[in-house]
């Protein structure tokens, strides 16, 4: 985190870009990283959810138990990735259009 923040500040200063405007431009990209990170957690069988009996429950072999669990990684991918993207995207587009008229 500190490296990314430092690189962002250096980039903004070298290219004479307002740091807040740069942050506004980068923010809509964050949900993609969250989405693919959670999908990778699912593929690797990490961060499984609570035991359940719902029809979409999954047995994760890494737990050492044959207990069906919630695929919490997919829930998080949907909410942190897709829904956050849908929330941020209109604000990003509106900000870019308003910025273009300045």
Short mmCIF file of the C-alpha atoms (twelve columns), coordinates in Angstrom:
data_MODEL
# 
_entry.id   MODEL 
# 
loop_
_atom_site.group_PDB 
_atom_site.id 
_atom_site.type_symbol 
_atom_site.label_atom_id 
_atom_site.label_alt_id 
_atom_site.label_comp_id 
_atom_site.label_asym_id 
_atom_site.label_seq_id 
_atom_site.Cartn_x 
_atom_site.Cartn_y 
_atom_site.Cartn_z 
_atom_site.pdbx_PDB_model_num 
ATOM 1   C CA . UNK A 1   0.000   0.000   0.000   1 
ATOM 2   C CA . UNK A 2   2.727   2.465   0.955   1 
ATOM 3   C CA . UNK A 3   4.609   1.775   -2.283  1 
ATOM 4   C CA . UNK A 4   1.525   2.406   -4.413  1 
ATOM 5   C CA . UNK A 5   0.747   5.620   -2.531  1 
ATOM 6   C CA . UNK A 6   4.323   6.831   -2.900  1 
ATOM 7   C CA . UNK A 7   4.412   5.954   -6.613  1 
ATOM 8   C CA . UNK A 8   1.113   7.791   -7.118  1 
ATOM 9   C CA . UNK A 9   2.440   10.949  -5.464  1 
ATOM 10  C CA . UNK A 10  5.663   10.811  -7.486  1 
ATOM 11  C CA . UNK A 11  3.726   10.243  -10.727 1 
ATOM 12  C CA . UNK A 12  1.381   13.163  -9.977  1 
ATOM 13  C CA . UNK A 13  4.243   15.530  -9.207  1 
ATOM 14  C CA . UNK A 14  6.360   14.553  -12.215 1 
ATOM 15  C CA . UNK A 15  3.426   14.875  -14.615 1 
ATOM 16  C CA . UNK A 16  1.936   17.949  -12.898 1 
ATOM 17  C CA . UNK A 17  -1.397  16.222  -12.301 1 
ATOM 18  C CA . UNK A 18  -3.648  17.138  -9.372  1 
ATOM 19  C CA . UNK A 19  -3.393  14.235  -6.918  1 
ATOM 20  C CA . UNK A 20  -7.125  14.310  -6.119  1 
ATOM 21  C CA . UNK A 21  -8.061  14.262  -9.793  1 
ATOM 22  C CA . UNK A 22  -5.698  11.346  -10.325 1 
ATOM 23  C CA . UNK A 23  -7.342  9.532   -7.427  1 
ATOM 24  C CA . UNK A 24  -10.758 10.134  -8.983  1 
ATOM 25  C CA . UNK A 25  -9.531  8.641   -12.237 1 
ATOM 26  C CA . UNK A 26  -7.984  5.566   -10.596 1 
ATOM 27  C CA . UNK A 27  -10.802 4.786   -8.132  1 
ATOM 28  C CA . UNK A 28  -13.134 3.108   -10.672 1 
ATOM 29  C CA . UNK A 29  -10.379 0.566   -11.425 1 
ATOM 30  C CA . UNK A 30  -10.266 -0.716  -7.842  1 
ATOM 31  C CA . UNK A 31  -13.374 -2.947  -8.127  1 
ATOM 32  C CA . UNK A 32  -11.686 -4.933  -10.906 1 
ATOM 33  C CA . UNK A 33  -8.827  -5.835  -8.585  1 
ATOM 34  C CA . UNK A 34  -11.243 -6.738  -5.807  1 
ATOM 35  C CA . UNK A 35  -13.339 -8.871  -8.163  1 
ATOM 36  C CA . UNK A 36  -10.450 -10.842 -9.629  1 
ATOM 37  C CA . UNK A 37  -8.778  -11.183 -6.232  1 
ATOM 38  C CA . UNK A 38  -11.896 -12.797 -4.761  1 
ATOM 39  C CA . UNK A 39  -12.325 -15.063 -7.787  1 
ATOM 40  C CA . UNK A 40  -8.704  -16.157 -7.296  1 
ATOM 41  C CA . UNK A 41  -9.499  -16.885 -3.634  1 
ATOM 42  C CA . UNK A 42  -12.363 -19.092 -4.810  1 
ATOM 43  C CA . UNK A 43  -10.227 -20.935 -7.367  1 
ATOM 44  C CA . UNK A 44  -7.512  -21.515 -4.748  1 
ATOM 45  C CA . UNK A 45  -10.044 -22.642 -2.138  1 
ATOM 46  C CA . UNK A 46  -9.180  -19.849 0.299   1 
ATOM 47  C CA . UNK A 47  -11.402 -17.802 2.623   1 
ATOM 48  C CA . UNK A 48  -14.348 -20.210 2.601   1 
ATOM 49  C CA . UNK A 49  -17.575 -19.334 4.353   1 
ATOM 50  C CA . UNK A 50  -19.610 -20.864 7.144   1 
ATOM 51  C CA . UNK A 51  -21.043 -24.364 6.952   1 
ATOM 52  C CA . UNK A 52  -24.482 -24.393 5.322   1 
ATOM 53  C CA . UNK A 53  -27.078 -26.578 3.649   1 
ATOM 54  C CA . UNK A 54  -28.091 -24.204 0.832   1 
ATOM 55  C CA . UNK A 55  -28.178 -25.766 -2.663  1 
ATOM 56  C CA . UNK A 56  -25.232 -23.722 -3.948  1 
ATOM 57  C CA . UNK A 57  -22.926 -24.731 -1.075  1 
ATOM 58  C CA . UNK A 58  -19.483 -25.998 -2.031  1 
ATOM 59  C CA . UNK A 59  -17.214 -28.531 -0.366  1 
ATOM 60  C CA . UNK A 60  -13.704 -27.093 -0.187  1 
ATOM 61  C CA . UNK A 61  -11.149 -29.920 -0.017  1 
ATOM 62  C CA . UNK A 62  -8.547  -27.768 1.780   1 
ATOM 63  C CA . UNK A 63  -10.686 -27.574 4.924   1 
ATOM 64  C CA . UNK A 64  -10.027 -31.231 5.633   1 
ATOM 65  C CA . UNK A 65  -13.729 -31.730 6.255   1 
ATOM 66  C CA . UNK A 66  -16.452 -32.753 3.830   1 
ATOM 67  C CA . UNK A 67  -18.688 -29.931 5.015   1 
ATOM 68  C CA . UNK A 68  -20.594 -27.831 2.461   1 
ATOM 69  C CA . UNK A 69  -19.820 -24.152 2.937   1 
ATOM 70  C CA . UNK A 70  -20.986 -20.820 1.589   1 
ATOM 71  C CA . UNK A 71  -18.835 -19.639 -1.345  1 
ATOM 72  C CA . UNK A 72  -18.198 -16.352 0.461   1 
ATOM 73  C CA . UNK A 73  -15.484 -15.420 -2.035  1 
ATOM 74  C CA . UNK A 74  -18.095 -15.261 -4.806  1 
ATOM 75  C CA . UNK A 75  -20.421 -13.168 -2.650  1 
ATOM 76  C CA . UNK A 76  -17.587 -10.741 -2.027  1 
ATOM 77  C CA . UNK A 77  -16.616 -10.727 -5.708  1 
ATOM 78  C CA . UNK A 78  -20.176 -9.774  -6.570  1 
ATOM 79  C CA . UNK A 79  -20.585 -7.070  -3.946  1 
ATOM 80  C CA . UNK A 80  -17.063 -5.654  -3.689  1 
ATOM 81  C CA . UNK A 81  -16.354 -5.999  -7.393  1 
ATOM 82  C CA . UNK A 82  -19.412 -5.773  -9.600  1 
ATOM 83  C CA . UNK A 83  -21.778 -3.705  -7.471  1 
ATOM 84  C CA . UNK A 84  -19.075 -1.268  -6.359  1 
ATOM 85  C CA . UNK A 85  -18.094 -0.859  -10.021 1 
ATOM 86  C CA . UNK A 86  -21.716 -0.096  -10.944 1 
ATOM 87  C CA . UNK A 87  -21.889 2.480   -8.149  1 
ATOM 88  C CA . UNK A 88  -18.613 4.204   -9.064  1 
ATOM 89  C CA . UNK A 89  -18.938 4.170   -12.849 1 
ATOM 90  C CA . UNK A 90  -21.645 6.861   -13.242 1 
ATOM 91  C CA . UNK A 91  -19.724 9.174   -10.904 1 
ATOM 92  C CA . UNK A 92  -16.547 8.589   -12.902 1 
ATOM 93  C CA . UNK A 93  -18.245 9.305   -16.229 1 
ATOM 94  C CA . UNK A 94  -19.959 12.430  -14.871 1 
ATOM 95  C CA . UNK A 95  -16.654 13.652  -13.409 1 
ATOM 96  C CA . UNK A 96  -14.827 13.094  -16.698 1 
ATOM 97  C CA . UNK A 97  -17.524 14.953  -18.648 1 
ATOM 98  C CA . UNK A 98  -17.494 17.861  -16.206 1 
ATOM 99  C CA . UNK A 99  -13.695 17.909  -16.245 1 
ATOM 100 C CA . UNK A 100 -13.635 17.981  -20.051 1 
ATOM 101 C CA . UNK A 101 -15.680 21.180  -20.109 1 
ATOM 102 C CA . UNK A 102 -13.199 23.063  -17.860 1 
# 
